[in-house]
């Protein structure tokens, strides 16, 4: 086995994440080449389409939900847990955030705050069901969180498809929320959601670094048994972590609905695939929040650039998804090579 | 209550169960050697895509099956070597594989056939439904066994074969040993790494069949993300069946009939958003029921990292 490891070790002197990105770019380039495209053109389109001055606002706009969903995955991952139910939790948040301003009276700014908080609480509580299943019945949260997503999506889809549907359009969606209850615009496509997400991201990083709770969560991630032996209440911790994770998923749904779509539309929150991209970004950083946020922003740039690439070349933008998965797969495997070296 | 069991529904339920059953069978194999395979969804998608490509290129369904098997085995190399030689984390690798499958098939669909969404073409030859004249008219038996694709037959035969091999042969004993206690197996002279690699690849071939049934069985098309959660249902079936092929098969049947029941509910005027949820809720309830009985006993094969 050391025959495999030796040539790799030289490569390993490059820091792992840039190396993984390099591998992804090379393999992705080969794929483009094989399918008859020009990889240099493709990558140039991705870079200018995401980082040029004109496209930067679009990238930031795409980054808000993606970084949010990255945090959703990163918080449990920090403690060695995985929440696969982000889709369902986000949809619940989006629906609640749309219903509050539609059916409650009150001044706009207050409605925004109430809508966001209600969305966070609803999604957070839904997410704790999976934690409860594991702590009380031993049902692995990994699978129950995913399975719980389907009923949530189905019920929300039913609610906007039938009882609360906007009957003036042919689509399964709620009516538009009043203008007063929409998030204020900062400039161009950017809205106040960016600031909210920035604050949440900073709070998560600070919590992780400077609080007892953050320390306990990291301990759990390193060795759950040891943390439990050291007095960390594992069951309560899991419930709390899932509530926080779900609440942020709800926040993401609320920010999309209140900030850019202004209504809850069936399927609109899920089609960009923020949950899985976020999970990959969190895995890329091993759950460390700051790294995960950067990875989430990187994926957001990649995906935004993908739109430009599809516009300017004939290469479909799903290529960026292939790049992301190659990066994550390489890191998973490379990490293993490093680990073996440590043990011997 | 049981009047939803009509010949047509039974027949289509058996048909719908086939890909999930094949995937679950592969999952139990992996689980028995201590590899938690969460990539069934992605493997199935790769198989479904390759089956359509193979059938389109060769003009025969058999070519489709061969392509599906080969492609999925090749794709499974990532998992097989990733968790053994490279000691990667199975969950991370599987999440990556699922996304790679989804992205790669969508990319190739556009680049090879110039379509996005769904690819259908008269040149794609579907699997033939075998009509057995002798039992075709019989109630229940005829509904179940006649007018099914060869892969449905293969799936149920494989359930028996895997069960026998796993519990009645020395090979099976070694396989189970690798999963239960890798160090002890190593001490007894079993090459754990090789057993894991080969098992994951064989499982990959089986999931390839699942993919072929998906894209060539009922319909002869490929559409993006057409596995649509079936791989995850198979993962749950593996967990419900605690890595036992027979119990996993039972879980698949439960799911298939919940699915048929939901179609029946839809016929009674319930909106499909609600009825689509029924199989998942039934699965969740089954998870709760099976877990309350043996409270807090951890399943070593699910949590153990290889």
HADDOCK unambig.tbl for C-alpha pairs under 7 A between the chains (distance, minus, plus):
assign (segid A and resid 35 and name CA) (segid B and resid 111 and name CA) 6.37 0.50 0.50
assign (segid A and resid 137 and name CA) (segid B and resid 291 and name CA) 5.96 0.50 0.50
assign (segid A and resid 137 and name CA) (segid B and resid 292 and name CA) 5.66 0.50 0.50
assign (segid A and resid 137 and name CA) (segid B and resid 295 and name CA) 5.76 0.50 0.50
assign (segid A and resid 137 and name CA) (segid B and resid 296 and name CA) 6.29 0.50 0.50
assign (segid A and resid 138 and name CA) (segid B and resid 291 and name CA) 6.56 0.50 0.50
assign (segid A and resid 138 and name CA) (segid B and resid 295 and name CA) 6.49 0.50 0.50
assign (segid A and resid 138 and name CA) (segid B and resid 296 and name CA) 5.07 0.50 0.50
assign (segid A and resid 139 and name CA) (segid B and resid 291 and name CA) 6.46 0.50 0.50
assign (segid A and resid 147 and name CA) (segid B and resid 280 and name CA) 6.48 0.50 0.50
assign (segid A and resid 150 and name CA) (segid B and resid 277 and name CA) 6.40 0.50 0.50
assign (segid A and resid 150 and name CA) (segid B and resid 280 and name CA) 6.86 0.50 0.50
assign (segid A and resid 151 and name CA) (segid B and resid 277 and name CA) 5.29 0.50 0.50
assign (segid A and resid 154 and name CA) (segid B and resid 273 and name CA) 5.06 0.50 0.50
assign (segid A and resid 154 and name CA) (segid B and resid 274 and name CA) 6.01 0.50 0.50
assign (segid A and resid 154 and name CA) (segid B and resid 277 and name CA) 6.11 0.50 0.50
assign (segid A and resid 155 and name CA) (segid B and resid 273 and name CA) 6.83 0.50 0.50
assign (segid A and resid 155 and name CA) (segid B and resid 274 and name CA) 6.46 0.50 0.50
assign (segid A and resid 157 and name CA) (segid B and resid 273 and name CA) 6.32 0.50 0.50
assign (segid A and resid 158 and name CA) (segid B and resid 273 and name CA) 5.39 0.50 0.50
assign (segid A and resid 158 and name CA) (segid B and resid 274 and name CA) 6.57 0.50 0.50
assign (segid A and resid 316 and name CA) (segid B and resid 107 and name CA) 6.41 0.50 0.50
assign (segid A and resid 318 and name CA) (segid B and resid 103 and name CA) 5.52 0.50 0.50
assign (segid A and resid 318 and name CA) (segid B and resid 106 and name CA) 6.74 0.50 0.50
assign (segid A and resid 318 and name CA) (segid B and resid 107 and name CA) 5.77 0.50 0.50
assign (segid A and resid 319 and name CA) (segid B and resid 103 and name CA) 6.74 0.50 0.50
assign (segid A and resid 319 and name CA) (segid B and resid 107 and name CA) 6.28 0.50 0.50
assign (segid A and resid 321 and name CA) (segid B and resid 103 and name CA) 5.36 0.50 0.50
assign (segid A and resid 322 and name CA) (segid B and resid 100 and name CA) 5.34 0.50 0.50
assign (segid A and resid 322 and name CA) (segid B and resid 103 and name CA) 5.16 0.50 0.50
assign (segid A and resid 322 and name CA) (segid B and resid 104 and name CA) 5.94 0.50 0.50
assign (segid A and resid 325 and name CA) (segid B and resid 96 and name CA) 4.99 0.50 0.50
assign (segid A and resid 325 and name CA) (segid B and resid 99 and name CA) 5.93 0.50 0.50
assign (segid A and resid 325 and name CA) (segid B and resid 100 and name CA) 5.19 0.50 0.50
assign (segid A and resid 328 and name CA) (segid B and resid 96 and name CA) 6.02 0.50 0.50
assign (segid A and resid 329 and name CA) (segid B and resid 93 and name CA) 5.69 0.50 0.50
assign (segid A and resid 329 and name CA) (segid B and resid 96 and name CA) 5.53 0.50 0.50
assign (segid A and resid 332 and name CA) (segid B and resid 88 and name CA) 5.25 0.50 0.50
assign (segid A and resid 332 and name CA) (segid B and resid 89 and name CA) 6.41 0.50 0.50
assign (segid A and resid 332 and name CA) (segid B and resid 92 and name CA) 6.40 0.50 0.50
assign (segid A and resid 332 and name CA) (segid B and resid 93 and name CA) 6.27 0.50 0.50
assign (segid A and resid 333 and name CA) (segid B and resid 82 and name CA) 5.72 0.50 0.50
assign (segid A and resid 333 and name CA) (segid B and resid 86 and name CA) 5.46 0.50 0.50
assign (segid A and resid 333 and name CA) (segid B and resid 87 and name CA) 6.77 0.50 0.50
assign (segid A and resid 333 and name CA) (segid B and resid 88 and name CA) 4.76 0.50 0.50
assign (segid A and resid 335 and name CA) (segid B and resid 88 and name CA) 6.82 0.50 0.50
assign (segid A and resid 336 and name CA) (segid B and resid 86 and name CA) 5.29 0.50 0.50
assign (segid A and resid 336 and name CA) (segid B and resid 87 and name CA) 4.65 0.50 0.50
assign (segid A and resid 336 and name CA) (segid B and resid 88 and name CA) 4.70 0.50 0.50
assign (segid A and resid 337 and name CA) (segid B and resid 86 and name CA) 5.55 0.50 0.50
assign (segid A and resid 337 and name CA) (segid B and resid 87 and name CA) 6.83 0.50 0.50
